[in-house]
Amino acid sequence: MSRVDYAALAARCAALTEGESDEVALMATLACEIHHADDRFDWTGFYRVAAPGLLKIGPYQGTHGCLTIPFERGVCGAAARTREVQVVDDVDAFPGHIACSSSTRSEIVLPVTAPGGRLLGVLDIDSDRPAAFDSVDAEGLGAILRATFGAQEGAWR
């Protein structure tokens, strides 16, 4: 299903972010590169941990997103709360889904951690196509996040 060349995308992201340590700058660069890597990606962005149990919108590409998301709600909240990748084939079937856009049909959300395991936020990608994401996307995106933010492989799962 995945049509992204994740090795090439990872190489571009690594080249663009080399030497950068500012988390917001890294998120902005990744959001742009990932968003334009595949036409399945309608909304691509980060929600940052802004307070205990609360995500706030960060850098993104696409139409407006939700401004705040509690850890207790939605796909992004589930990824932040459990620190597990969420691949949702049908957002309407996900309990507590937050509809930031009525066109979203499926979603993938990955936790983003710093070295030491501190949760920085989540990477959220929405698609207007049902069942748009799979394990290849989860692995490819996870590798980019680990390389960019310096987390160990087990830290974000």
Secondary structure, DSSP 8 states (H G I E B T S, - for coil): -----HHHHHHHHHHHHTT---HHHHHHHHHHHHHTT-TT-SEEEEEEEEETTEEEEEEEESS---SEEETTSHHHHHHHHH-S-EEES-GGGSTT---S-TT--EEEEEEEE-TTS-EEEEEEEEESSTT---HHHHHHHHHHHHHHH---GGGG-
